[in-house]
Amino acid sequence: MVDSLVFVAKHKYDAAISLAEEFYLAKISLLYDSLRTYLEVVALAEGYKVLNHECYRSFIEEILHEQQRAKEFNDMRKVRNAINYYGHQVEEADEVQHKLISLISLVKTLF
């Protein structure tokens, strides 16, 4: 299962990176999905099954002891939800993408 999740996360990441900047909303959604999938890998390795996106913030904060990263993840979750569910635009798309890539890099070091 872990190998399959890593495969999916990597493909979402690669797809996001390959998109032109004009598709920034899709890039942000794909990067977030990649991050969440990598977090699922870490959670499974730690013996946890996280059932929703909001609980990943608690997992990062309480299990991984990364309070600042938990806040960053939650902020990215809100941005992704605003895009996917409410059609919001993102004013600072480059900054959001950079934060997501940074969080992905950090999470990948945990497995």
C-alpha positions as CSV (number, residue, x, y, z in Angstrom):
1,M,0.0,0.0,0.0
2,V,2.8,2.4,0.9
3,D,4.5,1.9,-2.5
4,S,1.2,2.6,-4.3
5,L,0.7,5.8,-2.3
6,V,4.2,7.0,-3.0
7,F,3.7,6.3,-6.7
8,V,0.4,8.3,-6.7
9,A,1.9,11.2,-4.7
10,K,4.9,11.4,-7.0
11,H,2.7,11.4,-10.1
12,K,0.6,14.2,-8.7
13,Y,3.7,16.2,-7.8
14,D,5.3,15.6,-11.3
15,A,2.0,16.6,-13.0
16,A,1.8,19.8,-11.0
17,I,5.4,20.8,-11.7
18,S,4.9,20.1,-15.4
19,L,1.9,22.4,-15.8
20,A,2.4,25.9,-17.2
21,E,2.0,28.8,-14.6
22,E,-1.3,29.8,-16.1
23,F,-2.8,26.6,-14.6
24,Y,-1.8,27.7,-11.1
25,L,-5.1,26.6,-9.5
26,A,-4.6,23.1,-10.8
27,K,-1.0,23.1,-9.7
28,I,-2.0,24.1,-6.2
29,S,-4.6,21.4,-6.0
30,L,-2.3,18.7,-7.3
31,L,0.6,19.8,-5.0
32,Y,-1.8,19.7,-2.0
33,D,-3.1,16.3,-3.0
34,S,0.5,15.1,-3.3
35,L,1.4,16.5,0.2
36,R,-1.7,14.8,1.7
37,T,-0.8,11.5,0.1
38,Y,2.8,11.7,1.4
39,L,1.4,12.5,4.8
40,E,-0.8,9.4,4.6
41,V,2.4,7.3,4.0
42,V,4.0,8.8,7.1
43,A,0.9,8.2,9.2
44,L,0.6,4.6,8.1
45,A,4.3,4.1,8.9
46,E,3.6,5.5,12.4
47,G,0.6,3.1,12.8
48,Y,-2.1,5.7,12.2
49,K,-5.0,5.9,9.8
50,V,-6.0,9.5,9.4
51,L,-9.6,9.8,8.2
52,N,-9.9,13.4,7.1
53,H,-7.8,16.4,6.0
54,E,-8.3,18.4,9.2
55,C,-6.9,15.5,11.3
56,Y,-3.6,15.7,9.4
57,R,-3.0,19.1,11.1
58,S,-3.3,17.3,14.5
59,F,-1.2,14.4,13.3
60,I,1.6,16.9,12.2
61,E,1.4,18.8,15.5
62,E,0.9,16.1,18.0
63,I,2.7,13.1,16.5
64,L,5.4,14.7,14.4
65,H,5.8,17.6,16.9
66,E,5.9,20.2,14.1
67,Q,3.6,23.0,15.3
68,Q,4.6,25.5,12.7
69,R,4.3,22.9,9.9
70,A,0.9,21.9,11.2
71,K,-0.2,25.5,10.9
72,E,1.3,25.8,7.4
73,F,-0.5,22.6,6.3
74,N,-3.8,23.8,7.7
75,D,-3.4,27.1,5.8
76,M,-2.7,25.2,2.6
77,R,-5.8,23.0,3.3
78,K,-7.9,26.1,3.5
79,V,-6.4,27.5,0.2
80,R,-7.1,24.2,-1.5
81,N,-10.6,24.0,-0.2
82,A,-11.3,27.6,-1.3
83,I,-10.2,26.7,-4.8
84,N,-11.9,23.3,-5.1
85,Y,-15.2,24.0,-3.3
86,Y,-15.8,27.8,-3.7
87,G,-13.9,28.7,-6.9
88,H,-11.7,31.2,-5.3
89,Q,-8.7,32.7,-7.0
90,V,-5.3,32.8,-5.3
91,E,-3.6,36.1,-5.2
92,E,-0.2,34.8,-4.1
93,A,-0.1,31.6,-6.1
94,D,3.7,31.5,-6.3
95,E,4.0,31.7,-2.5
96,V,1.4,29.0,-2.0
97,Q,3.2,26.7,-4.4
98,H,6.5,27.3,-2.8
99,K,5.1,26.5,0.7
100,L,3.5,23.3,-0.6
101,I,6.7,22.2,-2.3
102,S,8.6,22.9,0.9
103,L,6.2,20.9,3.0
104,I,6.4,18.0,0.5
105,S,10.2,18.0,0.8
106,L,10.0,17.9,4.6
107,V,7.4,15.1,4.7
108,K,9.4,13.0,2.2
109,T,12.4,13.1,4.6
110,L,10.2,11.3,7.2
111,F,9.9,8.0,5.4
